[in-house]
Amino acid sequence: MRMLQIHSDGFSYETKRKAIKTAEEVESDKYVTNDSCLVNFIAAETTDQSDIAKASQITAEMIAAAADEVKEKNVVVYPWVHLSESPSRPDVALKLLRGVSKILSEKGYNIVRVPFGWYKSFSIHCKGHPLAERSKVLDITTMSVEEEDITVGEDLTALQAEEGASSAFYIMESDGQLTKYDKFDYTGYEELRLYVNYETAKDRTAHDPPPHIDLMKNLELVDYEPGSDAGNFRWPPRGYTLKRAIEERIVQEMLDYGAHIVQTPLIYDYAHPSLKSYLQRFPSRQYVVRSGTSDYFMRFSACFGQFLMLSQAQVSYRQLPLKMFEIAPSYRREQSGELAGMRRPRAFTMPDIHEFVADRDMAMQSVLNQMEFVGKLMGELEVDYEVSFRILKSFYEDNKEFVERVVGMVGKPVMLELFEERYAYFIFKGEWNVVDAQEKAACLATIQIDVENAERFDISYVDEDGEEKRPLILHTSPSGSVERVLYGVLEQANKDMKRGKKPMLPLWMSPVQVRFVPVDDSNIDHCLELGAKLDEKTIRYEIDDRQLTVGKKIRAAEKLWTPYICVIGDREEKSGDLAVRRRVEGDQVKMTLEELMTEISDKTDFAPRQRLLLPSVVSKQAIFSREV
């Protein structure tokens, strides 16, 4: 059991919608009190399942002891699964909460038990005295109880601040014209309308599998791993080739941008003071790793490692803006109802760059600089996307010209959200989003101006007068996670199919760019000779040497969306010409090998060369999930 206790002046909650099918029935969807009360946010854990009665008794005794210390008779029992990354089954959690409430009621406390299994909003006002904020952890299997005073205050309220934040939505056009989102004429901007509907509704639940899931399996790119936690995937060689190609492309762009490339740890200590404060902004959905008697969490971004690294570095104003970049394997334990293939997995690979700047003027210039590479990378993905900017209203009012310039760089209408008070660490946040067949949206690239974490992580630089100053930080993902990139590309392919176009992957990330189809076995050696020349240019190819008809081989290559299919028979060997089927152009042409290599190189010259990560001869390849 994990518990967060807040001694509060008043408390209220309102049920919104069921989070699980077995949610408790409620007589009233609201509760409000202005009386003093001890609010206990409780998460039942898997360890509690070994003895629910004992866990309930000990938890009740801990609450009673805390209530007596602060001379409080009003007690609120609030189910909050987000405190734990090892939650119990729902039935166990409900039994524990009911047991705790019953025991406390019998002890004479006035009990309010908040309904179980619902999404809820709540408000709380911490009293602020030394015993007003505490956390407790109970491991019933070892009978160990850990207690700790914590400083929550601002950070706890930040959790519900976004839900209750006052904000207004607009559409801003490239010329700076601003229109309320519900008054804008969306003619010609259907996907923008879908995106705005998704954002204003804020329903993230996935009810049906998105189309990209079947596509990723049929193309042998990604598959589920039954031996792991849900939302963790395996990448067969074709998919891993694609993944490496995306990663290397982004690393190259970040090197060109002048970034320091780093690598930081995967797990971090909950007890580290800076991380503890940071996690109060995001207290839920971490994976927990137990080492000895201590709990660690698996990172959900590269922020922690990069911030801690820079806090111990010597930085001068001469080095600003300073840029740190990492391809960060990351983990976030999304709720099961939100998992949706590559759109919302639990394990993902996040390219993260943090740019440290001296002030807001430098931050705004860096945003403009970063817009260049974000626009370039989004274009290379060949996907339709919609852009939004979420901006603190006071920042917007002080910097309208900057915002209009940013929107002008996008080149089409964007969604603009202006929020009255800052509820997170950023004052400016740009997002590049794709909208899928389910009318859900997912963010790819993002740029944020952070005004909070330099202080939290004790990051400073020395200015021209020798004084230490706090920088601002730009949090940026140049492309979004690799998984989201694949999601976006495959969902785009699905939309293209519905429009009557051939689905395809961008040539530079296609696992196999050329497939040779020998007419019979006597042509295989020539295919191998041609392949050796492609190897010299690091153009990815394979040779279908199986005992199939030419027609079946061509259909097999087409089902894998192969960009170039070359049929090689005796005539091609003698003439030196290739009969090439080009997927993008939808034609069949004669080309020499040199012409084919030049065409591919010209189309992919911006991307680093990536080798194919499986044997190039098809008969030597294991079949992981593809059908052909």
Secondary structure, DSSP 8 states (H G I E B T S, - for coil): -EEEEEEEEEEEEEEEEESSTT----S-SEEEEEEEEEEEEEE-BGGGGG-HHHHHHHHHHHHHHHHHHTT--EEEEEE-GGG-SSB--HHHHHHHHHHHHHHHHHTT-EEEE--SSEEEEEEEEE--STTSEEEEEEETTTTEEEEEE---HHHHHHHHHHHH--EEEEEE-TT--EEETTTS--TT-HHHHHHHHHHHHT-----S--THHHHHHHTTS-EE-TTS-TT-EE--HHHHHHHHHHHHHHHHHHHHTT-EE----SEEETTSHHHHHHHTTS-SS--EEEETTEEEEE-SSSHHHHHHHHHTS--BGGG-SEEEEEEEEEE----GGG-BTTTB-SEEEEEEEEEEESSHHHHHHHHHHHHHHHHHHHHHHT---EEEEEEEHHHHHH-HHHHHHHHHHHTS-EEEEEESS--SSEEEEEEEEEE-TTS-EEEEEEEEEESSHHHHTT--EE-TTS-EE--EEEEEESS--HHHHHHHHHHHHHHHHHTT------GGG-S-SEEEEESSGGGHHHHHHHHHHHHHTT--EEE--SSS-HHHHHHHHHHTT-SEEEEE-HHHHHH-EEEEEETTTTEEEEEEHHHHHHHHHHHHTTS-----SS-SBGGGS--SS---
